[in-house]
Amino acid sequence: MSQPSPTPRRGRLLRIGAACAVLLALAGYLVVHFTTGGKGAPRCTVRAAGKDGAAYRMQPEQAVNAATIEAVGSSRGLPERAVTIALATAMQESGLRNISYGDRDSIGLFQQRPSQGWGAARQIRDPVYTAGKFYDHLVRVPGYSRLPLTVAAQKVQRSGFPQAYAKHEPDAALLSSALTGRSAGAFSCTTGSDDGTPGSPARVRDRLIRDFGPGVLPRTEAAGGDQGAAGAGKSRSGSVVVVPVASAATPGSAGRRGWEVAHWAVAKASGLRIAQVSYAGRVWSAEDSEKGWQKADADSGPEKIRGSDEVLITTAQ
């Protein structure tokens, strides 16, 4: 036997209730939106030059791993093409995530297998180690920089789907051009709401050295000491780590090295509690991260933004 249909009054009440639920959800969103300064979920973006240029977006975890892959290649003096090949490979194998699973015993960014001599599982889960092992094998491939990306990657990976690397080449090339510093100010990240956790200059220095090698910092700065006129110190925002780039013994100009380090710092900002990165008269700040890289002014801090020969990394207080 069929049930009687709801009365018109009951139907109106149901509609009003549904509308109230929607309004409450919207009000909750707006409260969060305005109390967090309008910031959405953290994300990172690299853009090609020009208003209509291509863009590649990723989550902070992916950006951190991509920056590490680039820095390890840089520490070995490898060309941008090597970084592009490595990034495209990691995009295909793990989505630039340091995963603990895969086909058979494959793990990590490049899905390397302990049983195939790539190292112990704990080593492969270390992005610096695993990127280094990938480059070790890549440089043994004769003429790898002139080979099609799929061919070069396949000679290292021995994948069952070698053509899959090709679809990632445009994004990998765009990302490597920014992370290697060839594209100035092309990489930026937005951050979530500030939880008040202070940053540590020592952690920033340690991570710089681990990713780029000891040559990235002068001995006094690497040890956390006083550099005198060029030294780190306190600003209104927090403690400053100074990375000189004018005399960097790397391919390309000092400007390229500077943007390489500056983009690395932005990629690592959330995890290392970096409040601000300054280089070449431009500033990225966690507080205004939605704006990306901005022209420095008198209020940008730290107080000594000295020009194109140093990257200044300010940790949160």
Backbone torsions as a table, in degrees:
resi	resn	phi	psi	omega
1	MET	NA	132.3	-177.4
2	SER	-74.3	149.3	178.8
3	GLN	-86.4	149.8	176.7
4	PRO	-67.0	144.0	179.5
5	SER	-69.2	153.4	179.5
6	PRO	-58.8	147.7	176.8
7	THR	-68.3	156.9	177.1
8	PRO	-55.6	-37.6	-179.7
9	ARG	-63.5	-43.8	-179.7
10	ARG	-64.2	-39.8	177.9
11	GLY	-61.4	-40.8	178.6
12	ARG	-64.6	-40.7	179.3
13	LEU	-62.3	-39.6	179.0
14	LEU	-64.3	-41.7	179.6
15	ARG	-66.3	-40.7	178.6
16	ILE	-64.0	-40.7	178.6
17	GLY	-62.8	-42.4	179.0
18	ALA	-64.6	-41.5	179.2
19	ALA	-63.6	-39.9	178.2
20	CYS	-64.0	-38.6	179.1
21	ALA	-62.9	-41.9	178.4
22	VAL	-63.9	-43.3	-180.0
23	LEU	-64.2	-39.8	178.0
24	LEU	-64.2	-41.3	178.4
25	ALA	-63.5	-41.8	178.6
26	LEU	-64.1	-41.5	178.8
27	ALA	-62.4	-40.8	177.8
28	GLY	-62.0	-42.0	177.9
29	TYR	-61.9	-44.2	-178.2
30	LEU	-64.8	-37.3	177.3
31	VAL	-60.9	-48.2	179.1
32	VAL	-63.3	-41.5	-177.9
33	HIS	-58.9	-46.6	-176.0
34	PHE	-81.6	-32.8	178.4
35	THR	-71.9	-20.9	177.7
36	THR	-102.2	13.5	178.1
37	GLY	77.1	18.4	177.3
38	GLY	80.2	13.6	-177.1
39	LYS	-84.9	134.8	173.6
40	GLY	-89.4	-157.1	179.0
41	ALA	-65.6	139.4	178.6
42	PRO	-56.7	143.5	179.4
43	ARG	-157.2	161.8	178.1
44	CYS	-127.2	146.7	-176.2
45	THR	-139.5	138.0	170.4
46	VAL	-119.3	136.0	-175.9
47	ARG	-126.4	143.6	172.6
48	ALA	-75.8	161.6	-179.5
49	ALA	-63.3	146.7	178.3
50	GLY	96.1	151.5	-178.0
51	LYS	-62.2	-35.3	-176.5
52	ASP	-99.0	18.0	-178.0
53	GLY	-70.7	161.2	179.6
54	ALA	-67.4	157.2	178.1
55	ALA	-137.9	146.1	175.0
56	TYR	-128.1	125.3	-177.0
57	ARG	-112.8	146.0	-179.2
58	MET	-151.0	166.3	175.5
59	GLN	-83.4	158.9	-178.0
60	PRO	-54.7	-39.2	178.7
61	GLU	-58.1	-42.6	179.1
62	GLN	-67.1	-39.5	179.7
63	ALA	-64.9	-41.4	178.2
64	VAL	-59.1	-46.3	-179.1
65	ASN	-67.8	-38.7	178.0
66	ALA	-63.7	-42.1	179.0
67	ALA	-63.7	-37.3	177.8
68	THR	-66.2	-44.5	179.3
69	ILE	-58.6	-44.1	179.7
70	GLU	-65.1	-44.7	-176.6
71	ALA	-63.4	-38.3	178.7
72	VAL	-64.9	-41.8	175.9
73	GLY	-62.4	-40.9	178.8
74	SER	-63.2	-40.6	-179.0
75	SER	-62.0	-21.9	179.7
76	ARG	-98.0	3.1	179.9
77	GLY	69.6	26.3	-177.6
78	LEU	-83.3	152.9	-178.3
79	PRO	-74.6	166.1	179.6
80	GLU	-57.3	-33.6	-179.7
81	ARG	-60.5	-37.7	178.3
82	ALA	-63.6	-40.5	178.8
83	VAL	-65.2	-41.9	178.4
84	THR	-59.8	-43.9	179.1
85	ILE	-62.8	-43.9	-179.6
86	ALA	-64.4	-44.1	-179.6
87	LEU	-64.4	-44.6	179.3
88	ALA	-61.7	-38.1	179.1
89	THR	-64.8	-46.8	-180.0
90	ALA	-67.1	-33.4	175.6
91	MET	-59.8	-42.9	-179.0
92	GLN	-74.2	-43.5	-172.4
93	GLU	-74.3	-37.9	-173.6
94	SER	-138.0	1.1	-172.7
95	GLY	64.5	28.5	-178.0
96	LEU	61.1	32.0	176.1
97	ARG	-119.1	141.6	-176.6
98	ASN	-85.4	75.7	-171.5
99	ILE	-85.7	155.0	-175.9
100	SER	-104.2	20.5	-177.5
101	TYR	-146.9	171.1	178.5
102	GLY	165.0	-167.2	178.8
103	ASP	-66.2	123.8	-175.8
104	ARG	54.5	-117.8	-178.2
105	ASP	-104.2	22.0	178.9
106	SER	-69.7	136.3	179.0
107	ILE	-147.0	167.0	170.7
108	GLY	82.4	-173.4	-175.0
109	LEU	-60.2	-38.3	-176.4
110	PHE	-107.7	9.1	179.4
111	GLN	53.4	48.1	177.8
112	GLN	-82.1	150.7	-172.7
113	ARG	-112.3	122.6	175.6
114	PRO	-55.4	-36.4	-177.3
115	SER	-70.0	-13.5	-179.4
116	GLN	-105.2	16.2	173.0
117	GLY	86.0	16.0	-179.6
118	TRP	-81.3	-12.5	-179.2
119	GLY	129.1	175.8	176.7
120	ALA	-70.8	156.2	-177.8
121	ALA	-56.3	-42.0	-179.0
122	ARG	-65.3	-31.3	177.0
123	GLN	-71.1	-44.3	-178.0
124	ILE	-64.8	-28.0	177.2
125	ARG	-76.4	-5.6	176.3
126	ASP	-89.3	113.2	-176.4
127	PRO	-57.3	-35.9	179.3
128	VAL	-65.9	-45.1	179.8
129	TYR	-64.4	-49.0	-173.0
130	THR	-68.2	-35.6	175.0
131	ALA	-65.7	-40.3	178.0
132	GLY	-61.9	-40.4	178.2
133	LYS	-65.5	-37.8	177.2
134	PHE	-62.0	-47.5	180.0
135	TYR	-64.4	-35.9	176.8
136	ASP	-53.8	-44.7	-178.7
137	HIS	-76.5	-36.3	-177.2
138	LEU	-63.4	-44.0	-175.6
139	VAL	-69.6	-12.5	176.2
140	ARG	-84.4	-7.8	179.0
141	VAL	-82.6	115.5	-177.6
142	PRO	-57.9	127.2	176.6
143	GLY	62.9	31.6	-174.3
144	TYR	-58.4	-33.9	-176.3
145	SER	-70.2	-17.6	179.2
146	ARG	-101.0	-6.7	-179.7
147	LEU	-80.6	154.5	168.4
148	PRO	-55.5	144.1	-175.8
149	LEU	-55.3	-42.4	-178.8
150	THR	-61.0	-37.6	-179.2
151	VAL	-68.9	-46.5	-179.4
152	ALA	-62.6	-46.3	-179.9
153	ALA	-63.6	-41.0	-177.9
154	GLN	-65.8	-34.4	179.0
155	LYS	-65.7	-23.3	175.3
156	VAL	-89.6	-46.2	-169.0
157	GLN	-86.1	-30.3	-175.8
158	ARG	55.8	47.7	-176.0
159	SER	-78.6	154.6	174.1
160	GLY	-78.6	-10.2	-178.8
161	PHE	-132.3	68.2	-172.5
162	PRO	-62.9	-30.1	-178.1
163	GLN	-74.5	-10.8	-177.3
164	ALA	-66.6	-22.7	-179.4
165	TYR	-68.0	-27.1	-173.0
166	ALA	-61.1	-36.7	-175.8
167	LYS	-66.7	-18.0	-178.9
168	HIS	-94.3	-5.9	-174.1
169	GLU	-61.2	-44.2	-179.9
170	PRO	-59.9	-45.0	179.5
171	ASP	-67.9	-39.5	179.2
172	ALA	-64.4	-39.5	179.0
173	ALA	-66.7	-40.4	178.0
174	LEU	-63.5	-44.2	-178.8
175	LEU	-68.1	-42.0	-178.3
176	SER	-68.3	-32.7	178.6
177	SER	-63.2	-33.7	177.7
178	ALA	-78.8	-48.3	-174.8
179	LEU	-67.8	-27.9	175.2
180	THR	-81.0	-5.9	177.4
181	GLY	89.8	0.7	-179.4
182	ARG	-67.8	-33.3	178.0
183	SER	-104.6	105.1	-174.7
184	ALA	-69.6	132.4	175.1
185	GLY	62.3	22.6	-174.9
186	ALA	-89.4	-11.0	-176.2
187	PHE	-117.8	131.5	179.3
188	SER	-149.6	156.5	177.5
189	CYS	-130.7	149.2	168.1
190	THR	-101.1	150.9	-177.9
191	THR	-115.4	162.1	176.2
192	GLY	-81.6	-169.1	179.7
193	SER	-67.4	147.8	-177.6
194	ASP	-76.3	123.5	179.2
195	ASP	-93.2	4.5	176.1
196	GLY	83.7	1.7	-179.8
197	THR	-73.2	127.1	179.9
198	PRO	-73.7	154.2	175.1
199	GLY	-90.5	171.2	-178.3
200	SER	-129.6	115.0	175.9
201	PRO	-57.8	-34.6	179.6
202	ALA	-62.7	-39.2	178.8
203	ARG	-66.7	-40.1	177.9
204	VAL	-62.6	-46.5	179.0
205	ARG	-60.7	-45.5	-179.0
206	ASP	-60.9	-42.1	-178.1
207	ARG	-70.9	-38.5	175.7
208	LEU	-57.1	-48.1	-178.2
209	ILE	-67.0	-39.1	-179.0
210	ARG	-66.4	-39.6	-178.0
211	ASP	-79.9	-47.3	-173.4
212	PHE	-95.7	-16.5	-173.6
213	GLY	97.1	163.1	-174.0
214	PRO	-63.7	-21.4	-178.2
215	GLY	-70.7	-8.2	-177.1
216	VAL	-71.7	-24.2	-178.2
217	LEU	-126.3	146.9	170.9
218	PRO	-62.3	158.1	-175.8
219	ARG	-59.2	-41.1	-177.9
220	THR	-67.1	-38.5	179.5
221	GLU	-72.5	-37.9	178.3
222	ALA	-61.0	-33.4	179.9
223	ALA	-87.0	-2.7	179.7
224	GLY	81.2	17.6	-177.2
225	GLY	-86.2	-174.3	-179.2
226	ASP	-87.5	126.1	179.1
227	GLN	-96.8	5.7	-179.1
228	GLY	68.7	-129.2	-173.9
229	ALA	-62.0	-32.0	-178.4
230	ALA	-98.7	8.0	-165.6
231	GLY	-80.8	167.3	174.1
232	ALA	-77.1	162.2	178.6
233	GLY	-172.9	-152.8	-178.7
234	LYS	-104.9	141.3	170.0
235	SER	-123.2	-178.5	177.3
236	ARG	-65.4	-23.8	-177.9
237	SER	-88.2	-31.2	-176.6
238	GLY	159.3	-161.5	-179.5
239	SER	-82.1	145.9	-173.6
240	VAL	-114.7	131.4	171.2
241	VAL	-104.1	124.6	-177.1
242	VAL	-101.6	126.8	178.6
243	VAL	-116.9	101.3	177.4
244	PRO	-67.3	140.5	-179.2
245	VAL	-128.3	-7.5	-174.9
246	ALA	-63.3	-35.2	-177.0
247	SER	-107.0	20.2	-177.5
248	ALA	-62.3	129.3	-179.3
249	ALA	-87.9	63.5	-179.3
250	THR	-130.2	157.9	178.1
251	PRO	-60.4	143.0	177.3
252	GLY	92.9	-176.6	-175.3
253	SER	-83.3	168.8	174.9
254	ALA	-61.2	-35.8	179.8
255	GLY	-60.1	-40.1	178.2
256	ARG	-65.9	-42.0	177.4
257	ARG	-62.4	-39.7	179.4
258	GLY	-61.3	-45.6	179.6
259	TRP	-70.1	-29.9	175.1
260	GLU	-59.7	-49.0	-179.7
261	VAL	-68.8	-40.7	-179.1
262	ALA	-62.9	-44.4	178.2
263	HIS	-66.1	-37.9	175.4
264	TRP	-57.5	-46.0	-178.2
265	ALA	-62.9	-39.4	178.3
266	VAL	-66.0	-41.2	178.7
267	ALA	-61.9	-33.0	-176.8
268	LYS	-94.2	2.2	-168.3
269	ALA	-57.6	-45.9	-176.0
270	SER	-64.3	-47.5	-177.3
271	GLY	-69.6	-33.4	-177.8
272	LEU	-97.2	3.0	-180.0
273	ARG	55.8	51.9	176.6
274	ILE	-88.6	125.2	-177.0
275	ALA	-89.7	-29.9	-174.0
276	GLN	-158.7	145.0	174.7
277	VAL	-128.9	128.4	-178.0
278	SER	-123.6	134.0	175.9
279	TYR	-161.6	138.2	173.3
280	ALA	51.0	42.6	176.9
281	GLY	76.4	12.8	178.6
282	ARG	-128.1	153.5	-173.5
283	VAL	-135.7	135.8	166.4
284	TRP	-113.2	133.1	178.1
285	SER	-130.5	143.3	178.5
286	ALA	-62.8	-35.8	-177.9
287	GLU	-63.5	-37.9	179.8
288	ASP	-116.5	40.1	-172.6
289	SER	-63.5	-24.4	178.6
290	GLU	-63.8	-21.8	-178.3
291	LYS	-85.5	-11.6	-179.0
292	GLY	70.4	-147.2	-179.6
293	TRP	-78.7	128.7	-178.8
294	GLN	-122.3	156.6	174.8
295	LYS	-66.1	132.6	-179.5
296	ALA	-70.7	145.9	174.2
297	ASP	-137.6	-174.2	-174.9
298	ALA	-62.7	-24.5	-178.0
299	ASP	-98.9	4.9	-175.2
300	SER	-73.3	-30.1	-178.6
301	GLY	52.6	161.5	-8.1
302	PRO	-58.5	166.2	-168.9
303	GLU	-62.3	-26.0	-176.2
304	LYS	-111.6	79.6	171.5
305	ILE	-91.3	101.3	-162.1
306	ARG	-93.8	-9.5	178.8
307	GLY	132.0	-148.0	-167.8
308	SER	-95.6	5.7	-176.1
309	ASP	-104.0	1.9	-179.9
310	GLU	-144.1	143.4	168.7
311	VAL	-102.4	128.8	179.4
312	LEU	-108.5	120.4	-178.8
313	ILE	-113.1	113.9	-176.3
314	THR	-103.2	125.2	178.3
315	THR	-88.2	153.3	-179.7
316	ALA	-68.0	145.4	178.1
317	GLN	-80.6	NA	NA
